[in-house]
Amino acid sequence: ASKEQYAYFYNTARITVNEKWTYTVIDKYDKLHRPPYVAHFQTLSPSSSNPFTFSMINIHTDPDETDQELDVLDDVYRVVANDGSQEDDVILLGDLNVDDQHLGELGRLADIMWTVSKTPTNTRKSKQYDNILFSRRHSQEFTGRTGIYDFRTRFKLSEKEALMVSDHLPVWAEFHLSENGSVRQASAGQPVPR
């Protein structure tokens, strides 16, 4: 049996983590195969007296239980938004094992947006599994820039070589370093029809 672990990789010269607000979400009803991992971050910018702070939820849904888990992740999102950290910027990201049209209750949260839409995120470029979601109302620091890092093409790897690295391509989104930075129109993410 495999045992997965979560990690956050970040540039310590640009971002710091508040270890007081780093935790796994307790799933007392055992509805999530892998508990979400939460961390609270702050940007480090010498030119800003108002650094961007945010809570991040890292999740990997069970591919056999996506409907059930996505319908719990909206509750997880709300719990993290109200965890006492006083943080309104909550970013949920990870391997959701569904495309942006099948986000269930998570996709129906008020003001929720996602950065990957109708674009494959697996290394074979055949399925969309990964995404980054946040409230467009609260996370106005989002610049509108987002994408998928195609390391296979970038490093001219064969499919076999790329799959040795990962069966997923990294997804990314850009945010301003300051709270409520100048806002540009978001380039991706439309609400799921109700």
N, C-alpha and C positions, 0 to 999 in steps of 0.2 A: 504494500500500500504506500502511495506517495504522501508526503507531508509537505504542504505548501507553507510558505512564509511570505509576509508582506514586508516591503521596505520602501522608503522614500529616499531618492537620490536628489540632492540639491547642492547648489554652489554656496558654501558657507560664507563666502565673501559678499553674497547678495541676499541671502535669506537665513533667518534663524528660526529655530523651533522652540516653542514653549513646552517643555517637558511636562509641566503640570497638566496640560491639556492634551496628552498623548495617551490613547487608550483604545481597547477593542470594545465594541458595542456588545453589551450583554444581551443575549438572545434567550430569554427565559422560557420561551415556548418552542425553542429548537426549530425555527422555521427557515433558518439560513444555514446552509452546509458549512460555509466559512464565515466566521464573524467579521464584520467590517472593521477596518483599522483606521482610526481617526488621529489626526495631528493638527495642531494649531501653529501657523507660521506667521512671520512678520518679515517684510522686506527691509533690507538695510540700504539706505540711500542717503549719502551725506547732504544731498541737495533738498531733501524733503523732511519737514518737521511733522508730517502726517503720513507715516508709512502705511502701505497696504497690508492689512492683516486678514487672514482667512483661515477657516477650518477646512480640512480636506478629508474626504472619506474614500478610502481605497477598498474596492470590492471585487470579488471574483465569484460570479453566480455559478451554481451547479447547472450544467447544460441540460440535465434531465428534470430540473425543477425551476426553470426560468420564470414561468408564469407565477408560481407561488412566491418565489423570492422577490421578483420585481414588485409584486403587490405588497410586500413587507418593506421594501426599500424606501417607499414614500414615507412610511412611519419612521424609519431610521433617519432620513433626511430631517424630518421635523424634530426628532429627539436631539440630534446634533445641533440644530439651529437654536434649540432652547436648553442647551446643556449647562448654562450658567456662565459660559465664557464671555457673554455679551457680544458675540460675533455674529454679524448679519451676513457676511460673505461665506457661504458654504458651497464647496465644490465637491461633487461626487464623481469619481472616475474609476475606470477599470474595465475588466472583461465582463460585460453584461450578457454575453452569449446570445444577443438578439440585435436586430437592426433598429434604427431609430423609429420605425413605424410600429414596433411591437414592445414599447416600454411599459405598457400596462398602467397601473396606478402611479408609478413613478413619473411617467410621461404626462400625467394629467395634473401634476402639482401646479398651483397658480404661479404664473410667470416663469415656469421652468423653460430653459432652452438647452439645447445640446449642440455640440460643435461639429459633429460628424453626421452628415446626412447623405444617404444613398451612395455611400462610398465604401468599398471593401477595406477592411482593416487587417485581414489575415495575410500571411506571407504569400499564399497562393493567389491572392487578389480575387477571391471568389465569394467571400462572405463578410458581412459587417458584424463584428462582435464588440468592439471597444468604443468607448465614448467618454466625453467629459460633459457633465451637466451642472447647471447652477441657475440661480434666479437672475433673470435679466434686470429686475427692479433693484435688487440688492447689490449685485456685482457689476456696477457701472464701470469698474476698472477694466473690464474686458475691452480690448482694443478692436475686436472684430477679426483679428488675425488668428488663424487656426490651420491645422493641417495634419497630414500623416507623413511620418518620416520613412520613406521607402529605402531602407538600408540595402535591400537586395539590389536595386538599380544603382544606387549611389556607389556601392563598392563592387559592382559588376559580379555578383555572386550567382552561382547556379541555384536552382530551387533547392537542391539537396544541401548545399552549403548554407543557404539562408535558413533552412529549417533546423540546422544544427544550432543556430543562434536563437531562433524563436519561431513559433508558428503564428506570431502576431507582429504587426508593424506598430511602432510607437505612435500615439496620437498626441498632439500638443495644442495648447491655446496660449495666447499672449495677454498679459494683464499689465496695466500701468503700475509703477512702483509706489505711487501715492494713492491714498484713499480718495475715492471719487475723482480720479484723474480725468483728463479730457476724454470725452466719450465719442467714439465713432460708431456708426451703424454696424451691428453684428452681421457677419457675412454668412453664417450658417445657423441652422436650428429653427425649425418651425414647430408649433404645437401639434401634437397628435390630435386628429379630429376626435371629438367626443362622441 
